[in-house]
Amino acid sequence: MDKPRLTFAGITIKTIITHTVTYFLVGWLAYTFFSHVSLPGGSPGPVIRPVSDPIVMAGTPLQGIRGLLFGVVFYLLREPLFGKRNAGMVIWLTLVVLGILGTFGPASGSLEGMIFTYQTMLGHLYSLPEILLQSLFLSLILFYWVNHPQKKLFTWIMGFAYTFI
């Protein structure tokens, strides 16, 4: 296999598409199979906005912005993230450590959130499977796609999924 060209546009566009598709699919699964209206041991009121809220409905299309931000960083770190065998797990571990557990703000499931919020530990743990699964799919699919640009059918499938969503 020839070494793929790791261009800014290639990595960024694939990151935007992969992030948006995995975000939507894992979010849909979580919404379908788990109740996100309230978290275990949390406040009695709703924790997140309903899916009918206009801001929530704009959430999936706006993931392109986050995908762009991820793509910039992935491009800057392209050699260690895409140039080595099994580096998809390195991408995932990077997202988990820096973006989920080690955030600078008190987000649900993060160490800061566990220390500085009133949310119960069960509430923090409740949100982690969705976040960990989406970041895992993002990492593995993106790693495969960037390293196998000759797989045109895969490119068509991802493009169709992105357009459909």
N, C-alpha and C positions, 0 to 999 in steps of 0.2 A: 504494500500500500504506500502510495506517495504521501509525503507529509502535506496536510492541507494548508492552504493559504489562510493565515489568520489576520484578516483585514478588519479594520474598525467597523465598517458597514456590515460585513458578514456576521461578526460576533454580535453586534448590537441588534440588528434586525432579528436574528435568530433568538436572542435573549428576550426581546419584546414579545415575539410570537409565543415562545415556549412559556414564558412567565404568565402571559394572559390566558393561554389555554389551560395550563395546569391550575392556575388560580381559580378559573371558572369551574372546572370539573371537580376539583377537590372541594371547593366551596359549595357547589351544588350537592355533592355527596354528604357533606357535613350538615347542610341545611335539611336534607331529606331524612337523614338517619339520626341526627342529634338535635335537641332543642337548644337553640341559642337565645331564646327569649330571656331566660334567666340562668344564671350559673349556680351550681350547688353551693349552698352555704353563703350565698351573696345577698345583696339587697332584695327586698320584696318586689321592686319595680323592674321593668325591662332593662337589660344591659346594653343591647344594641338596637339600632333602628330597625323597623320592619322593612321587608323587601320591597314594599310599595312606596317607600320614601324615595323621592327623586334623587337624592344624593346617593343612596344605596344603588339605585338603578344605574347611575352613572359610574359606579365603582369598577365594573369590569372594563369598560372602555378606557377609564383613567389609569388602568394598570400599565398602559404603554409608557407612562411617565416613570413608574418604578422600574419597568423593564429597561428603559433607556439608562437610568442611573446604574442598574446592575451591569448593563452592557458596557458602560464606560469603564467600570472597575474590572470587569472580566477581561476587557481588551488590554488594560494596563498590566494585568497579571496573566496574560495569555500563555506565556511559556510554561510556568509551573501548573497552570490550570488545564491546559489543553495539550501540552507537549509531552505528557507522560502517560504511561499506561495506568488505568484505573484512577486517574485524577478526578473523575466525576465525584468520588467520595471526598476528595479534598475540597471541591467546590461546595458540596453539601456541608461538610464540617465547618467551613468558613462562614457559610450563611447561618448555621446553627449557633456558633460561638459568638460571632459579631452581631448578627442581625436578630437573633431570637433571645438567647440567654444573656448576652452581654450588652444589651442596648443601654444607651445613656439615660433614657427615661423610664419611668415606672410602668412599662407595658405589661399586660397580662401574660404570665408565663415566663417573664424575665426575672433575673435575680433582683434587679431594682424594684420590680413590682412586688416580689415576694417580701422584700424588706420594708418598703415604704407605703404600701397600700393596706387597706383593711380587708381586702379580698382574702378569703380563706385559701389555704394551700390547695384544697380540693378544687377550688375555683380556678387557680392558676394551672393546675395539672389538667383540668378539663379541656382547656384550649390548646394544649400542646400537640395532641395527635394530629389535628388538622394542619397546624403550622408545620410540624415536622414532616408530614407526608407530602404536602405541597412543595416544600423546599427540596425534599429528596427527589420527587419527580422532575422538578425544574432542573436540578443538577444533573441527573442521569440522562434525561432526554437531551438537554442542551449539549452535554459532553459528547453523546453519540452523534448528534446532528452536525456539530462543528467538525468532528473528526471523520465523518463519512459524508462529505459533500457530494460524492458521486451517487448517492442513494436518492435519485430524483423522485421516486414514488413517495419516500418519506417526506421530502420537501413539499410535494403536492398535498399530502395528507395534513401536514401541519398548517399549510397555507389555507386549505379548505376549512379546517377546524377553527382557525383564527377568524376567517371571514364569516363563518356561520355564527360564531359566538358574538 
